[in-house]
Amino acid sequence: MGLNERQIDHFHELGYVPVHGLLDPSTYLDPVAAEYTLVLDRLEADLRERRQLRSTAVGHSFAERFNHIVAETGSAHSQYFDFSLPQTGIDADTPMWTGPAVFSLLTSPALLDAVESLLGGEIQSNPVQHVRIKPPEGLVSPELAAGQHALNATSWHQDNGVITEDADDSDILTVWIPLTRATVRHGCLQVIPTRHRGDIFVHCPGGPSGLEIPSSVLSREAAVPVPLERGDILLLHRRTPHASLSNTSDEIRWSFDLRYNPVGQATGRSAFPGFVARSRLNPASELRDPVEWARMWSDTRHRLAEAELGRFNRWNSDAPACA
């Protein structure tokens, strides 16, 4: 069951639409959380081996253990949890996580039904995808947090603006999924409605997230927060300006940031592997094996560890708006 007519109209008119209760948490979110406990175990072991972690919060919840690591090390160690590669410094052993529960969420029928309502039945999983585990911002001093994306609110940007120009005409859809509650206090996303109708704004290097639309070219006054509960999703047009609020709660804010586009269109990150998630015309082309998905990313990591990395976006600080 896909989106209804009201939801589709809301998306096209305003550039976003929240969809409440789409995903069954026990089927798709709880297995991801259980799988990531293994990742946290590996991170703790690595930090202890490198003598960067003096103590562990054994027997506590995932969130409590994660916050303990952040507070003691001054880092969220984001790459351990991510199911994509970084844009610099890729090594053959760069940590990442491509487990079967993650793949199951990326390819869940209810999620793809919603995507199909906007993109049609030929759907590619776009490799511009991330997990975000944002701890309470007070855990780390502002000096230590500076430059660490996971420890700050996300800067204002358009998803079309943080990829390469070859995908400017691709119909890329963002799917933002909270694995934990995403209220205003937790640092939910905020959007600027109707501003998807037009060109890509200038993005300047710098800011908490690496790229930011300067306030001189985009007013924030019309920003609308979009709080979500577990099981909800947020669909964003590729040119909708959005950012996150600060996590002022005492809990983590954990989310998946996914992209999909019609099969055959440029992804904006050609060095990374996408796959056919759904094809009404050729179902045999769909990738259904999580082991093969993990192998695709592993092979890409080994290839890029030996290669000179190209550009991942179009921006530099020479633009007048960035002065």
C-alpha positions as CSV (number, residue, x, y, z in Angstrom):
1,M,0.0,0.0,0.0
2,G,1.6,3.3,-1.1
3,L,0.8,6.9,-0.4
4,N,-2.7,8.3,-0.7
5,E,-3.6,11.2,-3.0
6,R,-3.5,13.7,-0.1
7,Q,0.0,12.6,0.8
8,I,1.2,12.8,-2.8
9,D,-0.3,16.3,-3.2
10,H,1.4,17.4,0.0
11,F,4.8,16.2,-1.2
12,H,4.5,17.9,-4.6
13,E,3.1,21.2,-3.2
14,L,5.4,21.6,-0.1
15,G,8.4,19.4,-1.0
16,Y,8.1,17.0,1.9
17,V,5.6,14.7,3.5
18,P,5.6,12.8,6.8
19,V,4.1,9.3,6.7
20,H,3.0,8.1,10.1
21,G,3.1,4.4,11.2
22,L,4.4,3.1,7.9
23,L,7.0,0.7,9.3
24,D,6.3,-2.0,11.9
25,P,9.1,-1.3,14.5
26,S,9.2,-5.0,15.7
27,T,9.7,-6.2,12.1
28,Y,12.2,-3.6,10.8
29,L,13.6,-1.3,13.5
30,D,14.1,-3.7,16.5
31,P,16.3,-6.1,14.4
32,V,18.5,-3.2,13.3
33,A,18.9,-2.1,16.9
34,A,19.9,-5.6,17.9
35,E,22.3,-5.9,15.0
36,Y,24.0,-2.6,16.0
37,T,24.7,-4.0,19.4
38,L,27.4,-6.1,17.7
39,V,28.8,-3.0,16.1
40,L,29.0,-1.3,19.5
41,D,30.7,-4.4,20.9
42,R,33.4,-4.2,18.2
43,L,33.9,-0.5,18.7
44,E,34.4,-1.0,22.5
45,A,36.9,-3.8,21.9
46,D,38.9,-1.7,19.4
47,L,38.9,1.3,21.7
48,R,40.1,-0.8,24.6
49,E,42.8,-2.4,22.5
50,R,44.0,1.1,21.5
51,R,43.8,2.2,25.2
52,Q,41.3,5.0,24.3
53,L,38.5,3.7,26.5
54,R,39.2,3.4,30.3
55,S,35.9,1.8,31.2
56,T,32.8,0.3,29.6
57,A,29.1,0.5,30.6
58,V,28.6,-3.3,30.6
59,G,25.0,-4.4,31.1
60,H,23.5,-1.0,30.2
61,S,21.4,-0.2,27.2
62,F,22.8,0.6,23.7
63,A,22.1,4.3,24.2
64,E,23.8,4.4,27.6
65,R,26.8,2.5,26.3
66,F,27.1,4.7,23.2
67,N,26.8,7.9,25.3
68,H,29.5,6.6,27.7
69,I,31.9,6.1,24.7
70,V,31.1,9.6,23.4
71,A,31.7,11.2,26.8
72,E,34.9,9.4,27.4
73,T,36.5,9.7,24.0
74,G,35.0,12.9,22.7
75,S,33.9,11.2,19.4
76,A,30.8,9.4,18.1
77,H,33.0,7.1,15.9
78,S,30.4,7.5,13.2
79,Q,32.1,5.4,10.5
80,Y,31.8,2.2,12.6
81,F,28.0,2.4,12.3
82,D,27.7,3.8,8.8
83,F,26.6,1.7,5.8
84,S,28.5,3.9,3.4
85,L,32.1,4.9,3.0
86,P,33.7,8.3,3.8
87,Q,34.6,10.8,1.2
88,T,38.3,10.9,2.2
89,G,40.8,8.5,3.7
90,I,39.3,5.2,2.6
91,D,41.5,2.2,3.7
92,A,41.1,-1.5,3.1
93,D,39.9,-1.8,6.7
94,T,37.8,1.4,7.0
95,P,35.0,0.3,9.4
96,M,31.4,0.2,8.1
97,W,28.3,-2.0,8.8
98,T,26.3,-3.7,6.0
99,G,24.3,-6.2,8.0
100,P,21.2,-8.1,6.9
101,A,18.8,-6.2,9.1
102,V,20.0,-2.9,7.5
103,F,19.4,-4.4,4.1
104,S,16.0,-5.6,5.1
105,L,15.0,-2.1,6.1
106,L,16.3,-0.6,2.8
107,T,14.2,-3.1,0.8
108,S,11.1,-3.4,3.0
109,P,8.0,-3.7,0.9
110,A,6.1,-0.9,2.8
111,L,8.9,1.5,2.3
112,L,9.3,0.7,-1.4
113,D,5.5,1.0,-1.8
114,A,5.7,4.6,-0.6
115,V,8.7,5.3,-2.8
116,E,6.9,3.8,-5.8
117,S,4.1,6.2,-5.3
118,L,6.5,9.1,-6.2
119,L,9.1,7.5,-8.4
120,G,7.3,4.7,-10.2
121,G,8.0,0.9,-10.2
122,E,11.6,1.0,-11.3
123,I,13.5,1.8,-8.1
124,Q,17.2,2.0,-7.5
125,S,18.7,2.2,-4.0
126,N,20.9,5.2,-4.2
127,P,24.3,4.8,-2.4
128,V,24.1,8.2,-0.8
129,Q,22.9,6.8,2.5
130,H,23.9,7.1,6.2
131,V,23.1,6.3,9.7
132,R,23.1,9.1,12.2
133,I,23.4,8.5,15.9
134,K,23.4,11.9,17.6
135,P,24.1,12.0,21.3
136,P,22.9,14.7,23.6
137,E,25.0,17.8,22.7
138,G,26.1,18.5,26.2
139,L,28.2,15.3,26.4
140,V,31.1,16.8,24.6
141,S,32.5,20.4,24.9
142,P,31.9,22.7,21.9
143,E,35.7,22.7,21.3
144,L,35.9,19.0,21.0
145,A,32.6,18.8,19.0
146,A,33.7,21.3,16.4
147,G,33.9,19.7,13.0
148,Q,32.3,16.4,14.1
149,H,29.1,16.1,12.1
150,A,27.5,13.6,14.5
151,L,28.0,15.8,17.5
152,N,26.3,18.9,16.0
153,A,23.0,19.9,14.5
154,T,23.0,19.3,10.7
155,S,23.5,22.4,8.6
156,W,21.0,23.8,6.1
157,H,21.4,22.0,2.8
158,Q,19.6,20.4,-0.2
159,D,20.3,16.8,-0.8
160,N,20.7,17.7,-4.5
161,G,23.4,20.2,-3.5
162,V,25.7,17.7,-1.7
163,I,26.3,15.4,-4.7
164,T,27.8,15.8,-8.1
165,E,26.3,17.7,-11.0
166,D,25.6,14.6,-13.1
167,A,22.6,13.9,-10.9
168,D,21.0,17.3,-11.2
169,D,18.2,15.9,-13.4
170,S,17.9,12.6,-11.5
171,D,14.6,12.2,-9.6
172,I,16.3,11.4,-6.2
173,L,14.0,10.9,-3.3
174,T,15.2,11.1,0.3
175,V,13.7,8.8,3.0
176,W,14.5,9.8,6.5
177,I,13.7,7.1,9.1
178,P,13.9,7.6,12.9
179,L,15.0,4.5,14.8
180,T,14.3,6.4,18.0
181,R,11.9,9.2,18.8
182,A,12.7,12.4,16.9
183,T,10.9,15.2,18.8
184,V,12.0,18.8,18.7
185,R,14.1,18.2,21.8
186,H,15.8,15.2,20.2
187,G,16.8,17.2,17.2
188,C,14.3,16.3,14.6
189,L,14.6,17.6,11.0
190,Q,13.2,21.0,10.0
191,V,12.3,21.9,6.5
192,I,11.5,25.1,4.5
193,P,8.3,24.3,2.6
194,T,7.9,25.1,-1.2
195,R,11.5,26.0,-1.6
196,H,12.1,22.8,-3.7
197,R,10.7,24.7,-6.7
198,G,13.8,26.2,-8.3
199,D,17.5,25.8,-8.7
200,I,20.1,24.5,-6.3
201,F,21.3,27.1,-3.8
202,V,24.9,27.8,-3.3
203,H,26.5,25.6,-0.6
204,C,29.6,26.9,1.2
205,P,32.3,24.6,2.6
206,G,32.3,24.7,6.4
207,G,29.6,24.6,9.0
208,P,28.9,21.7,11.3
209,S,28.1,19.3,8.4
210,G,30.8,20.3,6.0
211,L,28.5,22.2,3.5
212,E,25.9,24.8,4.3
213,I,23.6,27.1,2.4
214,P,24.5,30.6,3.8
215,S,21.7,32.6,5.4
216,S,22.4,35.4,3.0
217,V,20.8,33.4,0.2
218,L,18.2,31.4,2.2
219,S,16.2,32.8,5.0
220,R,15.4,30.3,7.8
221,E,12.3,32.2,9.0
222,A,9.8,29.8,7.3
223,A,11.4,26.7,8.8
224,V,9.0,24.0,10.0
225,P,10.1,21.2,12.4
226,V,8.9,17.7,11.6
227,P,8.8,15.6,14.7
228,L,8.4,11.8,14.2
229,E,7.9,8.7,16.2
230,R,9.3,5.2,15.6
231,G,7.6,3.7,12.6
232,D,7.2,7.0,10.9
233,I,9.2,8.2,7.9
234,L,9.8,11.6,6.2
235,L,9.9,11.9,2.4
236,L,11.9,14.8,1.1
237,H,12.2,16.3,-2.4
238,R,15.8,16.4,-3.5
239,R,15.8,20.2,-3.5
240,T,13.9,20.8,-0.3
241,P,16.2,22.8,2.1
242,H,16.4,21.1,5.5
243,A,18.5,20.9,8.6
244,S,18.3,19.3,12.0
245,L,17.7,20.9,15.3
246,S,20.1,20.4,18.2
247,N,19.6,17.3,20.4
248,T,18.9,19.0,23.7
249,S,17.4,15.9,25.3
250,D,19.3,13.4,27.4
251,E,18.7,10.6,24.9
252,I,20.3,9.7,21.5
253,R,18.6,10.6,18.3
254,W,19.1,7.7,15.9
255,S,18.1,7.8,12.2
256,F,18.6,6.3,8.8
257,D,19.1,8.7,5.8
258,L,18.3,6.9,2.6
259,R,18.0,7.8,-1.1
260,Y,16.2,6.2,-4.0
261,N,16.0,7.1,-7.7
262,P,14.5,5.6,-10.9
263,V,16.7,2.8,-12.3
264,G,19.2,4.1,-14.9
265,Q,19.5,7.6,-13.5
266,A,22.8,9.0,-12.1
267,T,23.1,8.7,-8.4
268,G,25.4,11.6,-7.8
269,R,28.0,9.4,-6.2
270,S,29.1,7.1,-9.0
271,A,32.1,5.6,-7.1
272,F,29.7,3.9,-4.7
273,P,27.4,0.9,-5.5
274,G,23.7,1.2,-5.9
275,F,21.3,-1.6,-6.7
276,V,17.8,-2.3,-8.1
277,A,15.5,-2.5,-5.1
278,R,12.3,-3.0,-7.1
279,S,11.5,-3.6,-10.8
280,R,7.9,-4.1,-11.9
281,L,9.3,-4.7,-15.5
282,N,12.1,-7.1,-14.6
283,P,11.8,-8.5,-11.1
284,A,14.8,-10.8,-11.7
285,S,17.0,-7.7,-11.7
286,E,16.2,-6.9,-8.0
287,L,18.9,-7.5,-5.5
288,R,17.5,-9.8,-2.7
289,D,20.6,-11.1,-1.1
290,P,22.0,-9.1,1.8
291,V,25.3,-11.0,1.5
292,E,25.8,-9.8,-2.0
293,W,24.9,-6.2,-1.0
294,A,27.6,-6.4,1.7
295,R,30.1,-7.8,-0.8
296,M,29.4,-4.9,-3.2
297,W,30.4,-2.4,-0.5
298,S,33.4,-4.5,0.6
299,D,34.7,-4.7,-3.0
300,T,34.2,-0.9,-3.4
301,R,36.2,-0.3,-0.2
302,H,39.1,-2.3,-1.4
303,R,39.0,-0.7,-4.9
304,L,38.9,2.9,-3.5
305,A,41.6,2.2,-1.0
306,E,44.0,1.8,-3.9
307,A,42.6,4.6,-6.1
308,E,42.7,8.3,-6.1
309,L,39.3,9.6,-4.9
310,G,37.5,12.0,-7.2
311,R,35.1,14.9,-6.3
312,F,32.0,14.2,-4.2
313,N,30.4,17.7,-4.7
314,R,30.8,20.8,-6.8
315,W,31.5,23.5,-4.2
316,N,34.4,25.6,-3.1
317,S,34.8,28.7,-1.0
318,D,35.3,31.0,-4.0
319,A,31.6,31.8,-4.5
320,P,30.7,35.4,-3.5
321,A,28.0,34.1,-1.1
322,C,30.7,32.2,0.8
323,A,33.0,35.3,1.4
